[in-house]
Amino acid sequence: MLSHQQRLEEAFKLKQLCHQYQVPFIVDDDVTLAQQINADGVHVGQSDAKIQQVVTKVGSKMIVGLSCSNKQEIEIANQITGIDYYGCGPIFVTNSKEDAAPSIGPCGLAQLKTIATRPIVAIGGITADNISAISQIKVAGSAVISMITNSSDIQKSVQQLIKS
């Protein structure tokens, strides 16, 4: 486990790397850290910090994302001002998160898209082999954590995603 100082140092390095490649740096589940490093955004889950408190803390200074995995969560989130996007999933079975909700599949994602009033980023078990199903739904983006972090050749994995 990293100390707070080590987390700060790593976050600064990651932020610089993201900016070098013109990618927004979003901190997951740690509003204080996001503020300390002046991150581009913060993403929280349903059981993390209360979304209204997050929106109040960061105002319009950061991108704010919220995890939503079902119709009820989307409908509630649609009523909250200050959220910029929804992270929806898991789309497929994932090992990235021990407490992940059951997978919703591309059909579930398509249903959530029809009721969402904000852009959706698909997440969970997405690989080069199944991303085309996500692309057909035309969501704002896809998060590919495991595919990148478990890759023995990250550049090759990214090229596969780009081609898909």
SERO-4910 file (N, C-alpha, C, O; in steps of 0.05 Angstrom, whole numbers):
BEGIN
 pado doro    nc1    nc2    nc3   cac1   cac2   cac3    cc1    cc2    cc3    oc1    oc2    oc3
  Met    A     17    -24      0      0      0      0     18     25      0     37     26     15
  Leu    A     12     44    -17     27     68    -19     19     88      3     -4     90     10
  Ser    A     39    103     12     33    125     31     20    147     15     20    147    -10
  His    A      8    166     30     -4    189     16     16    204     -1      9    212    -24
  Gln    A     40    208      9     61    222     -6     68    207    -32     71    219    -53
  Gln    A     70    180    -30     76    164    -53     54    166    -74     58    167    -98
  Arg    A     29    165    -64      6    168    -82      6    195    -97      0    196   -121
  Leu    A     13    216    -82     15    242    -94     36    243   -116     31    252   -138
  Glu    A     59    232   -110     81    232   -129     74    215   -154     79    224   -177
  Glu    A     62    192   -150     53    176   -173     32    190   -189     32    189   -214
  Ala    A     13    202   -176     -9    216   -189      2    239   -206     -7    243   -229
  Phe    A     22    254   -196     34    276   -212     47    264   -237     45    276   -258
  Lys    A     62    242   -234     75    230   -257     54    221   -278     57    226   -302
  Leu    A     33    208   -268     12    199   -287     -2    222   -300     -9    221   -324
  Lys    A     -7    243   -286    -20    267   -297     -2    278   -320    -12    285   -341
  Gln    A     24    280   -315     42    291   -335     42    273   -360     43    283   -382
  Leu    A     43    247   -355     43    228   -378     17    230   -394     17    231   -418
  Cys    A     -6    232   -380    -31    236   -394    -31    261   -411    -39    261   -434
  His    A    -22    283   -399    -22    308   -413     -3    308   -437     -8    321   -457
  Gln    A     19    293   -434     38    291   -456     24    279   -481     30    286   -503
  Tyr    A      5    261   -476    -10    248   -498    -38    260   -501    -55    248   -515
  Gln    A    -43    283   -489    -68    297   -492    -92    280   -484   -113    279   -497
  Val    A    -89    267   -461   -110    250   -449   -117    262   -422    -99    267   -406
  Pro    A   -142    266   -417   -150    277   -391   -143    257   -368   -145    233   -372
  Phe    A   -134    268   -346   -126    251   -323   -149    252   -303   -154    272   -291
  Ile    A   -162    229   -300   -185    226   -282   -176    208   -258   -166    186   -262
  Val    A   -180    218   -234   -174    203   -210   -199    188   -201   -221    199   -201
  Asp    A   -195    163   -194   -217    146   -186   -220    145   -156   -201    139   -141
  Asp    A   -243    153   -146   -251    150   -118   -236    166    -98   -238    160    -74
  Asp    A   -221    186   -105   -205    202    -86   -206    231    -93   -189    242   -107
  Val    A   -227    245    -83   -232    273    -90   -209    290    -79   -200    308    -93
  Thr    A   -200    284    -55   -178    300    -43   -153    299    -59   -140    319    -65
  Leu    A   -145    275    -68   -122    271    -85   -125    286   -111   -107    300   -120
  Ala    A   -149    283   -123   -154    297   -148   -151    327   -145   -140    340   -163
  Gln    A   -160    338   -123   -157    367   -118   -128    375   -114   -119    395   -124
  Gln    A   -114    358    -98    -86    364    -92    -68    366   -117    -50    382   -117
  Ile    A    -74    349   -136    -57    349   -160    -69    364   -183    -58    365   -205
  Asn    A    -92    377   -178   -107    391   -199   -112    373   -223   -106    380   -246
  Ala    A   -124    350   -217   -131    331   -238   -152    343   -257   -165    363   -250
  Asp    A   -154    331   -280   -175    340   -299   -203    332   -289   -223    344   -296
  Gly    A   -204    310   -274   -230    301   -265   -228    280   -243   -206    272   -235
  Val    A   -251    272   -233   -254    252   -213   -278    235   -219   -298    245   -229
  His    A   -275    209   -214   -296    190   -219   -303    175   -194   -285    166   -179
  Val    A   -328    173   -187   -336    159   -163   -358    138   -170   -372    140   -189
  Gly    A   -359    118   -152   -378     97   -155   -403    102   -138   -404    122   -123
  Gln    A   -422     85   -141   -447     88   -126   -442     86    -96   -456     99    -80
  Ser    A   -423     70    -87   -418     67    -59   -394     83    -49   -387     81    -26
  Asp    A   -383    100    -66   -361    117    -58   -373    143    -47   -395    144    -38
  Ala    A   -357    164    -48   -366    190    -38   -393    197    -51   -398    192    -75
  Lys    A   -411    209    -36   -437    217    -46   -432    237    -69   -417    256    -67
  Ile    A   -445    231    -91   -441    247   -116   -447    277   -112   -432    293   -123
  Gln    A   -467    283    -97   -474    311    -93   -451    326    -78   -445    349    -84
  Gln    A   -439    312    -59   -416    324    -44   -392    328    -63   -378    348    -61
  Val    A   -388    309    -80   -366    311   -100   -370    335   -118   -352    351   -122
  Val    A   -394    337   -128   -401    360   -146   -397    386   -131   -386    405   -142
  Thr    A   -406    387   -107   -403    412    -91   -374    418    -86   -366    442    -88
  Lys    A   -357    398    -81   -329    402    -75   -313    412   -100   -297    431    -97
  Val    A   -318    400   -123   -302    407   -146   -315    427   -165   -302    438   -182
  Gly    A   -341    431   -161   -355    451   -178   -350    446   -207   -351    423   -217
  Ser    A   -345    467   -222   -340    464   -251   -310    463   -256   -302    466   -279
  Lys    A   -294    459   -236   -265    458   -239   -255    431   -251   -233    430   -261
  Met    A   -271    410   -248   -263    384   -257   -286    370   -271   -309    376   -268
  Ile    A   -278    351   -288   -297    332   -300   -306    314   -277   -290    305   -261
  Val    A   -332    308   -276   -343    290   -255   -357    267   -269   -375    270   -285
  Gly    A   -348    243   -262   -360    218   -272   -372    202   -250   -363    203   -227
  Leu    A   -394    188   -256   -408    171   -237   -413    143   -249   -422    141   -271
  Ser    A   -407    122   -234   -412     95   -242   -442     90   -240   -455     95   -220
  Cys    A   -454     79   -261   -482     71   -262   -484     44   -276   -474     41   -298
  Ser    A   -498     25   -263   -500     -1   -276   -528    -10   -281   -533    -32   -291
  Asn    A   -548      7   -275   -575     -1   -280   -593     23   -285   -584     46   -281
  Lys    A   -617     18   -294   -636     39   -301   -642     58   -277   -642     82   -281
  Gln    A   -646     47   -254   -652     64   -230   -629     83   -224   -634    107   -219
  Glu    A   -604     74   -225   -581     92   -220   -580    114   -241   -574    137   -234
  Ile    A   -584    107   -266   -584    128   -287   -606    148   -283   -602    172   -285
  Glu    A   -630    139   -277   -653    157   -273   -648    176   -250   -654    200   -252
  Ile    A   -636    167   -228   -629    184   -206   -607    204   -214   -609    228   -208
  Ala    A   -587    194   -227   -564    211   -235   -573    232   -255   -562    254   -255
  Asn    A   -592    226   -272   -602    245   -292   -612    271   -278   -613    292   -290
  Gln    A   -621    268   -253   -632    291   -238   -612    308   -224   -618    329   -213
  Ile    A   -586    299   -224   -566    313   -209   -549    331   -227   -538    322   -247
  Thr    A   -549    356   -221   -533    375   -237   -503    373   -230   -496    369   -206
  Gly    A   -486    374   -250   -458    375   -245   -443    350   -253   -418    349   -252
  Ile    A   -457    328   -260   -444    304   -269   -439    307   -299   -456    317   -314
  Asp    A   -415    299   -308   -408    302   -337   -412    277   -353   -419    279   -377
  Tyr    A   -409    254   -341   -412    229   -356   -418    206   -336   -414    209   -312
  Tyr    A   -428    184   -348   -433    160   -332   -414    138   -342   -411    134   -366
  Gly    A   -402    125   -323   -386    100   -329   -405     77   -325   -413     71   -302
  Cys    A   -412     63   -346   -432     42   -345   -420     15   -349   -404     10   -368
  Gly    A   -428     -4   -332   -419    -31   -335   -421    -45   -308   -434    -35   -289
  Pro    A   -407    -67   -305   -390    -78   -325   -405    -89   -349   -427   -101   -346
  Ile    A   -394    -85   -373   -407    -95   -397   -403   -125   -399   -422   -140   -404
  Phe    A   -378   -133   -394   -371   -162   -395   -359   -169   -367   -354   -151   -351
  Val    A   -356   -194   -362   -343   -203   -337   -315   -191   -335   -300   -190   -354
  Thr    A   -309   -181   -311   -283   -167   -307   -270   -177   -281   -283   -184   -262
  Asn    A   -244   -177   -282   -228   -184   -258   -215   -159   -245   -201   -161   -225
  Ser    A   -220   -136   -257   -208   -111   -247   -218   -102   -220   -204    -88   -205
  Lys    A   -242   -110   -214   -255   -100   -190   -268   -124   -176   -285   -137   -187
  Glu    A   -261   -128   -151   -272   -151   -136   -302   -149   -131   -316   -169   -131
  Asp    A   -311   -124   -127   -340   -120   -121   -356   -111   -144   -376    -97   -141
  Ala    A   -348   -119   -168   -362   -110   -192   -391   -122   -193   -395   -144   -184
  Ala    A   -409   -106   -203   -437   -115   -206   -437   -136   -228   -418   -139   -243
  Pro    A   -459   -151   -231   -462   -170   -253   -460   -156   -280   -469   -133   -283
  Ser    A   -448   -169   -300   -445   -157   -326   -472   -152   -339   -491   -167   -336
  Ile    A   -474   -129   -354   -499   -121   -366   -500   -128   -396   -521   -127   -408
  Gly    A   -477   -134   -408   -476   -140   -436   -482   -116   -454   -491    -95   -444
  Pro    A   -476   -118   -480   -482    -96   -498   -511    -88   -499   -517    -65   -502
  Cys    A   -529   -107   -495   -558   -100   -495   -565    -83   -472   -580    -63   -474
  Gly    A   -554    -89   -448   -559    -73   -425   -547    -45   -428   -559    -25   -420
  Leu    A   -524    -43   -440   -512    -17   -446   -529     -1   -465   -533     23   -460
  Ala    A   -539    -13   -485   -557      1   -504   -582     11   -490   -591     33   -496
  Gln    A   -593     -4   -472   -617      5   -457   -610     29   -440   -625     48   -439
  Leu    A   -587     28   -426   -579     51   -409   -574     76   -426   -581     98   -418
  Lys    A   -564     72   -450   -559     95   -467   -585    109   -475   -585    134   -478
  Thr    A   -606     94   -478   -631    107   -486   -643    125   -464   -659    143   -471
  Ile    A   -636    120   -439   -647    137   -418   -628    157   -406   -635    175   -392
  Ala    A   -602    154   -412   -582    172   -401   -583    199   -415   -587    202   -439
  Thr    A   -580    220   -399   -580    247   -409   -552    258   -412   -548    281   -419
  Arg    A   -532    241   -406   -504    249   -408   -489    228   -423   -499    205   -427
  Pro    A   -465    234   -432   -448    214   -447   -443    190   -429   -441    192   -404
  Ile    A   -439    167   -441   -433    142   -428   -406    132   -437   -399    132   -460
  Val    A   -390    123   -417   -365    109   -422   -370     80   -413   -376     75   -389
  Ala    A   -367     62   -431   -370     33   -425   -346     23   -410   -323     31   -416
  Ile    A   -350      5   -390   -328     -5   -375   -333    -34   -367   -356    -42   -363
  Gly    A   -312    -50   -365   -315    -77   -354   -311    -98   -374   -328   -104   -391
  Gly    A   -287   -111   -374   -282   -135   -390   -280   -129   -420   -282   -147   -436
  Ile    A   -275   -104   -427   -273    -97   -455   -246   -103   -467   -225    -96   -455
  Thr    A   -245   -117   -489   -221   -125   -503   -223   -119   -532   -244   -110   -542
  Ala    A   -201   -123   -546   -201   -119   -575   -221   -138   -589   -232   -132   -610
  Asp    A   -226   -161   -577   -244   -181   -589   -274   -173   -586   -290   -182   -602
  Asn    A   -280   -157   -565   -309   -151   -561   -316   -121   -563   -339   -114   -559
  Ile    A   -296   -105   -568   -302    -76   -569   -320    -68   -592   -333    -47   -591
  Ser    A   -320    -84   -613   -337    -76   -636   -367    -76   -628   -383    -60   -639
  Ala    A   -375    -93   -609   -402    -93   -599   -409    -67   -585   -431    -57   -586
  Ile    A   -389    -56   -572   -392    -30   -558   -393     -7   -578   -409     11   -576
  Ser    A   -375     -9   -598   -374     12   -619   -400     15   -634   -408     38   -641
  Gln    A   -415     -7   -638   -440     -5   -652   -461     10   -636   -480     21   -648
  Ile    A   -458     12   -610   -478     26   -593   -472     56   -593   -489     72   -586
  Lys    A   -448     63   -601   -440     91   -604   -441    107   -577   -453    128   -576
  Val    A   -428     95   -557   -425    109   -532   -401    128   -535   -386    127   -555
  Ala    A   -397    145   -515   -375    165   -517   -347    153   -516   -328    165   -526
  Gly    A   -345    130   -503   -318    117   -501   -320     91   -486   -341     83   -477
  Ser    A   -296     79   -484   -294     53   -470   -269     54   -453   -248     64   -461
  Ala    A   -271     43   -429   -248     40   -411   -237     12   -413   -253     -7   -413
  Val    A   -212      9   -416   -200    -17   -422   -177    -23   -402   -155    -27   -410
  Ile    A   -184    -23   -377   -164    -25   -355   -148    -51   -358   -124    -51   -361
  Ser    A   -162    -74   -356   -148   -100   -355   -132   -105   -381   -110   -116   -380
  Met    A   -144    -98   -403   -130   -103   -428   -103    -89   -429    -84   -100   -440
  Ile    A   -101    -66   -418    -76    -51   -417    -58    -61   -395    -35    -67   -399
  Thr    A    -69    -62   -370    -52    -69   -347    -42    -97   -348    -21   -103   -336
  Asn    A    -56   -115   -361    -48   -144   -362    -33   -150   -387    -25   -173   -392
  Ser    A    -28   -130   -404    -15   -135   -430     15   -138   -427     28   -124   -412
  Ser    A     26   -157   -442     55   -160   -443     67   -141   -464     91   -137   -465
  Asp    A     50   -131   -482     58   -112   -502     36    -91   -505     18    -93   -521
  Ile    A     38    -70   -489     18    -49   -487     14    -36   -514     -9    -31   -523
  Gln    A     35    -30   -528     33    -16   -554     17    -33   -574      0    -23   -588
  Lys    A     22    -59   -574      7    -77   -592    -22    -78   -584    -40    -78   -601
  Ser    A    -27    -79   -558    -55    -80   -548    -70    -55   -556    -93    -56   -565
  Val    A    -57    -32   -553    -70     -7   -561    -75     -6   -591    -96      3   -600
  Gln    A    -56    -16   -607    -60    -17   -636    -84    -35   -643    -99    -29   -662
  Gln    A    -87    -57   -629   -110    -75   -633   -136    -60   -628   -155    -63   -643
  Leu    A   -137    -45   -607   -161    -30   -600   -167     -9   -621   -191     -6   -629
  Ile    A   -147      5   -631   -151     25   -651   -162     13   -677   -179     25   -689
  Lys    A   -153    -10   -684   -162    -24   -708   -190    -35   -705   -204    -38   -725
  Ser    A   -198    -41   -681   -225    -53   -676   -247    -34   -680   -271    -42   -677
***
